[in-house]
Structure formats: structure tokens, C-alpha cells
Amino acid sequence: MAALLALLSSLLWGSGDFLGGTLSRRVHPVAVMQVTQGLGGVALLVIVVAAGDAGRTGAIGWGVAAGALGCIGLGAFYSALATGTMGVVAPVAATGVVIPVGVGLLQGDSPSLVQLAGIVVTVAGVVLASGPERGSPAARRAAATALTHPAGVAARAVPTAAARTTDGPTPEPASDLRPLLLSGIAAVGFGGALTLVARGSETSVAMTLLVMRITVTVICTTLLLTRLRGAVRPERRDLPTLATIATTDSSANGAFAVATTMGQVSISAVLASLYPAVTALLAWRLHGERLRRIQVVGVVATLTGVGLIAAG
């Protein structure tokens, strides 16, 4: 049962990421995050009240910090999914699992040989998966732009009212460095958030996640009311998709949490870490994405490395 729940969490996370990235091709990622995180927060509020964890104030600080990093990570991730090749972006963003391992090392943990091997395999996989993007003429132009006008990279990575009016595949996949830069930022944000959530969970898992989602919602709302007034907002027809994203994310967190209490945490972590494969498969099947052979090898290696790190 634990293995099935962990696989279910992987399926839900991967599906939610696919939907979030697809919707972000037409709607600004911050607007997507505002609604989905807000809906997820409502569900968590019910859980916190029911569990009697409302008084666990020790988790608030960790939740706020995790929310700030998570907001950066999720925003960059959705932007990368919206503008790049999902089959490459998702595995690269998943490498954020290295950060909790690194924090453990600084605190005196001794990594296993499996984890060390996983780190090496992950790095090699990322290089292979991103090779065509880094070497293309468009990538070199994007790199030059990023060095001279870093603010422009973020501005062009998300839709405005005059851009992206469909949910279809990206017109020029795998030819731009920006999605890779954004997926790298996402990895750092996700990894840092996971580390902070782990600390807050020592007091209360539900309270930490609730505060995290509230923080993300507040940040997104503030940005939409100030700097992003012209950003494309969701329409009424997007509500089912937004609700599905929120539901898959919350359900995945719950399934994984239960799985870790029913079986070995390492096995559950490995199975749950397969979610980028779900995103990639959906992008291949529904968006018609195609990866070069070297990218396929890189994606498989990255997923394998992430699994090894989680297993260790």
C-alpha cells in the first residue's frame, strides 16, 4: 500500500505540474499560483483546525521562509514549463533534492555511496539533457541577453496580455537557454523550501504547509496588485483546471505523507520522485514534444540520479 500511495503522489504531482505549466502559456504564472495555492490553503486550514494544530506557532517562521522560496521556485518552474520543453525542464527542476542532502552534509550527515553516485549521475544527466539548448545559436543569444539585461529574461519568460493565447506546444522548444535558467532557479527554490518545511514539520506538518501556502498567496496577490497589474489573469473557463491543480498538489502531499508512515521512507521517496517522468510523458502525448536522443539519455539519467539520492 505504501508503494502504491507513493506512486499515486508521483502521478498527481506530475499531472499538476503539467497542467500548471500548460495553463501558464496563456495565463501569467503568478496568477496561476495565486489561485491554486489559495485553494490549497483552504483545504489545509480545515486540516489544521481539525487536528488542533492552530496553536503550533513554532512552525510559522519556517512556513513563511519556505513560502518565500517556494514562491520563487514555483514561479520559475511554471515559467520554464510554459516556455521550454517540459520533458527537459521537469527533471532539471527535480534536482533540487540535492539541496536538503547538502544541508545534511553541513550538519554532519554522512552521505551514502548511493547518494554520492546519484549526485554524479544527476549532474551528468542535466548536462546531457540541456546540451542542445546550451549549444544552439538561440541559446548563445539568450545567454548574452541574460548577462547584459537580466531583468529582460524574466519579463519575456511569462505571458502578457499581448502574448500566448493558446495552450498548445511551445513554438520553438529546446532552442532557448531561458527555460533552463528558470528550471535551475526552480530547483534551488524547491530544494530550499523542502529543507525549511522539514524543519517546520518538527513542530507541525499541516501548520507549516498552511503558512507556506498563505505566504505564497499573499506574495502573488501583492505582485498582481502592484508590479503585475497588466498580467493575464485566469478566466472563468480556467477554474476547473485551477481547482484540479490545487487538488492534485494537496492530494499528492497527503498521499506521500501517509506513504511515509506505512513503509520505508527511502522507498516512498524514490517512487514519489518519479513525478517529472509523468510531466514529460503527458507533454509527449498531449503536446507532441520530441526530445533528441542525447536529451532522452540525459532525462533518464537525471531521473535515475534523483531516485538514487532519495533512496540513500
VMD Tcl script that draws the C-alpha trace (Angstrom):
set ca {
  {0.00 0.00 0.00}
  {2.84 2.42 0.83}
  {4.36 1.90 -2.61}
  {1.01 2.47 -4.32}
  {0.43 5.70 -2.39}
  {3.92 6.94 -3.24}
  {3.33 6.18 -6.92}
  {-0.02 7.93 -6.68}
  {1.67 11.03 -5.28}
  {4.12 10.95 -8.18}
  {1.26 10.69 -10.67}
  {-0.62 13.56 -9.04}
  {2.40 15.86 -8.76}
  {3.41 15.22 -12.35}
  {-0.11 15.80 -13.65}
  {-0.49 19.00 -11.65}
  {2.84 20.32 -12.92}
  {1.81 19.59 -16.49}
  {-1.50 21.41 -16.06}
  {0.16 24.35 -14.32}
  {2.83 24.69 -16.99}
  {0.29 24.38 -19.80}
  {-2.05 26.98 -18.31}
  {0.93 29.31 -17.75}
  {1.37 29.50 -21.53}
  {-1.74 31.66 -21.61}
  {-2.13 32.94 -18.04}
  {0.62 34.62 -16.03}
  {2.30 32.04 -13.71}
  {1.87 34.31 -10.70}
  {-1.88 34.44 -11.32}
  {-1.98 30.64 -11.58}
  {-0.06 30.32 -8.32}
  {-2.30 32.81 -6.52}
  {-5.45 30.80 -7.17}
  {-4.07 27.28 -6.80}
  {-2.11 28.00 -3.63}
  {-5.07 29.85 -2.17}
  {-7.39 26.91 -2.82}
  {-4.83 24.53 -1.36}
  {-4.57 26.73 1.70}
  {-8.31 26.48 2.34}
  {-8.09 22.68 2.42}
  {-5.08 22.81 4.76}
  {-6.87 25.26 7.07}
  {-9.59 22.68 7.60}
  {-6.97 20.04 8.39}
  {-5.09 22.31 10.82}
  {-8.28 23.17 12.72}
  {-9.43 19.55 12.79}
  {-6.04 18.34 14.04}
  {-5.82 21.04 16.69}
  {-2.54 22.37 15.31}
  {-3.62 26.02 15.14}
  {-1.63 26.73 18.28}
  {1.62 25.32 16.90}
  {3.10 28.79 16.32}
  {6.63 27.42 16.21}
  {6.02 26.38 12.62}
  {5.03 29.85 11.40}
  {8.54 31.19 10.82}
  {9.62 28.11 8.89}
  {6.41 28.23 6.87}
  {6.91 31.87 5.89}
  {10.50 31.27 4.82}
  {9.52 28.13 2.91}
  {6.70 30.06 1.24}
  {9.05 32.80 0.05}
  {11.47 30.32 -1.50}
  {8.67 28.12 -2.77}
  {7.07 31.11 -4.48}
  {10.29 31.85 -6.36}
  {10.74 28.19 -7.23}
  {7.17 27.57 -8.39}
  {7.02 30.81 -10.37}
  {10.25 29.97 -12.18}
  {9.08 26.38 -12.72}
  {5.77 27.34 -14.30}
  {7.53 29.90 -16.48}
  {10.07 27.30 -17.59}
  {7.34 24.75 -18.34}
  {5.43 27.38 -20.29}
  {8.37 28.47 -22.45}
  {10.56 25.38 -22.72}
  {10.49 21.65 -23.34}
  {8.63 20.09 -20.41}
  {10.48 16.80 -20.81}
  {13.73 18.60 -20.01}
  {12.51 21.27 -17.59}
  {10.77 18.94 -15.12}
  {13.77 16.62 -14.46}
  {16.15 19.58 -14.11}
  {13.86 21.27 -11.57}
  {13.66 17.99 -9.64}
  {17.40 18.14 -8.94}
  {16.57 20.48 -6.05}
  {16.58 17.34 -3.91}
  {20.36 17.82 -3.79}
  {19.95 20.86 -1.51}
  {18.50 19.02 1.52}
  {21.30 16.48 1.09}
  {23.85 19.30 1.05}
  {22.35 20.86 4.17}
  {22.58 17.48 5.86}
  {26.26 17.31 4.96}
  {26.89 20.71 6.54}
  {25.12 19.49 9.68}
  {27.36 16.45 9.90}
  {25.40 13.82 7.98}
  {27.39 11.23 6.07}
  {26.04 10.60 2.57}
  {25.82 7.02 1.44}
  {27.64 5.78 -1.64}
  {24.25 5.55 -3.34}
  {23.61 9.25 -2.73}
  {27.07 10.25 -3.96}
  {26.53 8.17 -7.09}
  {23.12 9.78 -7.51}
  {24.60 13.28 -7.38}
  {27.17 12.41 -10.06}
  {24.55 10.77 -12.29}
  {22.17 13.72 -11.81}
  {24.77 16.30 -12.80}
  {25.72 14.27 -15.86}
  {22.06 13.87 -16.79}
  {21.37 17.60 -16.55}
  {24.34 18.37 -18.79}
  {23.20 15.83 -21.40}
  {19.56 16.90 -21.27}
  {20.41 20.57 -21.66}
  {23.25 20.13 -24.14}
  {21.33 21.05 -27.34}
  {19.87 24.15 -25.69}
  {23.21 25.37 -24.39}
  {24.92 24.86 -27.71}
  {22.35 26.37 -30.06}
  {22.72 29.85 -31.58}
  {19.49 30.92 -29.86}
  {20.90 29.77 -26.53}
  {24.07 31.83 -27.04}
  {21.97 34.90 -27.88}
  {19.82 34.29 -24.80}
  {22.91 33.90 -22.62}
  {24.29 37.21 -23.89}
  {20.94 38.87 -23.21}
  {20.83 37.40 -19.71}
  {24.26 38.81 -18.94}
  {23.51 42.31 -20.25}
  {19.79 42.60 -19.42}
  {18.92 40.08 -16.68}
  {15.57 41.74 -15.98}
  {14.51 41.19 -19.56}
  {14.86 37.43 -19.23}
  {12.21 37.21 -16.52}
  {9.95 39.64 -18.35}
  {9.95 37.57 -21.53}
  {9.58 34.28 -19.69}
  {5.92 34.87 -18.84}
  {2.86 35.79 -20.89}
  {1.48 39.30 -21.16}
  {-1.85 40.42 -22.46}
  {-0.48 40.57 -26.00}
  {1.22 37.17 -25.97}
  {0.45 33.45 -25.71}
  {-3.21 32.97 -26.43}
  {-3.23 29.17 -26.71}
  {-2.42 26.21 -24.53}
  {-0.60 24.38 -27.32}
  {3.03 23.38 -27.60}
  {5.75 25.99 -27.44}
  {6.56 27.28 -30.95}
  {10.33 26.89 -30.57}
  {11.02 24.18 -27.96}
  {14.51 23.22 -26.92}
  {16.19 26.22 -28.62}
  {16.41 28.75 -25.79}
  {18.51 28.94 -22.67}
  {15.93 30.83 -20.60}
  {13.83 27.76 -19.65}
  {16.99 26.04 -18.39}
  {17.96 29.04 -16.31}
  {14.45 29.18 -14.88}
  {14.38 25.44 -14.13}
  {17.69 25.84 -12.31}
  {16.17 28.63 -10.21}
  {13.17 26.39 -9.59}
  {15.45 23.60 -8.37}
  {17.10 25.94 -5.86}
  {13.74 27.28 -4.70}
  {12.21 23.81 -4.34}
  {15.24 22.41 -2.55}
  {15.40 25.31 -0.11}
  {11.68 25.13 0.56}
  {11.86 21.39 1.22}
  {14.64 21.96 3.73}
  {12.66 24.63 5.58}
  {9.45 22.58 5.51}
  {11.34 19.69 7.08}
  {12.40 21.94 9.96}
  {8.92 23.34 10.43}
  {7.41 19.86 10.28}
  {9.19 19.03 13.52}
  {6.52 21.21 15.11}
  {3.58 20.62 12.76}
  {3.45 19.39 9.17}
  {-0.01 20.80 8.46}
  {0.68 24.18 10.07}
  {3.94 24.58 8.17}
  {2.29 23.80 4.84}
  {-0.66 26.08 5.61}
  {1.57 29.05 6.43}
  {3.66 28.28 3.36}
  {0.63 28.45 1.08}
  {-0.69 31.59 2.74}
  {2.69 33.22 2.22}
  {2.76 32.30 -1.46}
  {-0.80 33.56 -1.92}
  {-0.03 36.88 -0.20}
  {3.14 37.41 -2.26}
  {1.35 36.62 -5.52}
  {-1.60 38.86 -4.66}
  {0.75 41.74 -3.80}
  {2.63 41.34 -7.09}
  {-0.59 41.23 -9.11}
  {-1.87 44.40 -7.42}
  {1.38 46.31 -7.90}
  {4.03 45.29 -10.42}
  {1.90 42.90 -12.48}
  {-1.33 44.81 -12.97}
  {-1.29 44.06 -16.70}
  {-0.63 40.35 -16.29}
  {-3.02 37.92 -17.94}
  {-5.47 36.56 -15.33}
  {-7.41 33.29 -15.35}
  {-10.84 33.29 -16.95}
  {-13.95 31.54 -15.71}
  {-13.26 28.61 -18.05}
  {-9.92 28.09 -16.28}
  {-11.48 27.45 -12.87}
  {-11.80 23.64 -13.34}
  {-8.12 23.44 -14.32}
  {-7.05 25.62 -11.41}
  {-9.12 23.53 -8.99}
  {-7.59 20.35 -10.42}
  {-4.07 21.70 -9.94}
  {-4.81 22.62 -6.34}
  {-6.44 19.23 -5.71}
  {-3.61 17.21 -7.25}
  {-0.98 19.10 -5.27}
  {-2.79 18.73 -1.94}
  {-3.67 15.09 -2.60}
  {-0.10 14.29 -3.61}
  {1.25 15.80 -0.39}
  {-1.27 13.80 1.62}
  {-0.61 10.53 -0.22}
  {3.14 10.90 0.25}
  {2.78 11.78 3.93}
  {0.67 8.67 4.56}
  {3.04 6.52 2.48}
  {5.99 7.51 4.67}
  {4.12 6.30 7.77}
  {3.27 2.91 6.24}
  {6.59 1.82 4.80}
  {10.24 2.73 4.40}
  {10.67 6.45 3.78}
  {13.50 5.83 1.30}
  {11.33 3.64 -0.93}
  {8.45 6.11 -0.81}
  {10.81 8.98 -1.65}
  {12.20 7.15 -4.68}
  {8.77 6.32 -6.06}
  {7.46 9.84 -5.43}
  {10.50 11.37 -7.15}
  {9.36 9.92 -10.48}
  {6.87 12.77 -10.98}
  {8.98 14.51 -13.70}
  {8.52 11.41 -15.85}
  {4.75 11.87 -15.64}
  {5.06 15.50 -16.76}
  {7.34 14.50 -19.62}
  {5.03 11.71 -20.77}
  {2.00 13.99 -20.74}
  {3.91 16.63 -22.71}
  {4.95 13.99 -25.25}
  {1.45 12.56 -25.57}
  {-0.64 15.76 -25.46}
  {1.75 18.45 -26.74}
  {3.67 16.27 -29.18}
  {7.04 17.16 -27.65}
  {10.08 15.44 -29.15}
  {13.46 15.10 -27.50}
  {16.76 14.47 -29.21}
  {18.39 11.14 -28.43}
  {21.02 12.70 -26.20}
  {18.28 14.55 -24.31}
  {16.38 11.31 -23.71}
  {19.55 9.79 -22.24}
  {20.02 12.90 -20.10}
  {16.43 12.90 -18.83}
  {16.62 9.21 -17.91}
  {19.97 9.77 -16.17}
  {18.59 12.77 -14.26}
  {15.55 10.81 -13.07}
  {17.81 7.91 -12.08}
  {20.11 10.24 -10.16}
  {17.21 11.85 -8.30}
  {15.93 8.41 -7.40}
  {19.35 7.34 -6.10}
  {19.65 10.48 -3.97}
  {16.20 9.92 -2.49}
  {16.94 6.23 -1.91}
  {20.11 6.99 0.00}
}
mol new
graphics top color blue
foreach p $ca { graphics top sphere $p radius 0.5 }
foreach p [lrange $ca 0 end-1] q [lrange $ca 1 end] { graphics top cylinder $p $q radius 0.2 }
display resetview
